[in-house]
Amino acid sequence: MTKLFLALHVLAAILAVGPVTVAAGMFPRALRRAQTDPQDPAARSTLRTLHRICRVYAALGVAVPVLGFATASSLGVLGSGWLITSIVLTAGAAAILGLLVLPRQDAAVGAVEAAADGPSPSSVPDQRTARRLTMLTGVFNLLWATVTILMIIRPGSTTGA
């Protein structure tokens, strides 16, 4: 059963977290393009699509820690320091994504859409929005990279792998 949980955990991480990291990383550039010309339907469509990918795959990403807990429980490593650190980093990454990145993306998409409906320069998000999203996405990606490294190295692991 452990191997099944581990396989599902790794697949969920690749298939759910991977698309979020890529789409969230592409979003600020797409936002800058849409800010330059809010009337460009392709720019707005790209922005909406990237945001939708982030939202949907973030929801699917809930499976990653659930399957991780199942795997850790079956391995008997729930109290290991590397796992506790990974749990804290995962919670931090999830908080950044759910509380900071996704709401800012949503607001930016709404502002670009509003600017496309009527030429109101104040409704277009300023360049700071794209820079903040770049920074937040970088921190999110760094946290996930750290968790991945911890999952591979597993300091003090007694599982033999």
Buried (B, 14 or more C-beta within 10 A) or exposed (E): EBEEBBEBBBEBBEBBBEBBBBBBBBBBBBBBBBBEBBEBEEBBEBBBBBBEBBBBBBEBBEBBBBBBBBBBEBBEBEEBEBBEBBBEBBEBBBEBBBEBBBEBBEEBBEBBBBBBEEEEEEBBBEEEBBEBBBEBBEBBBEBBEBBBEBBEEBEEEEEEE
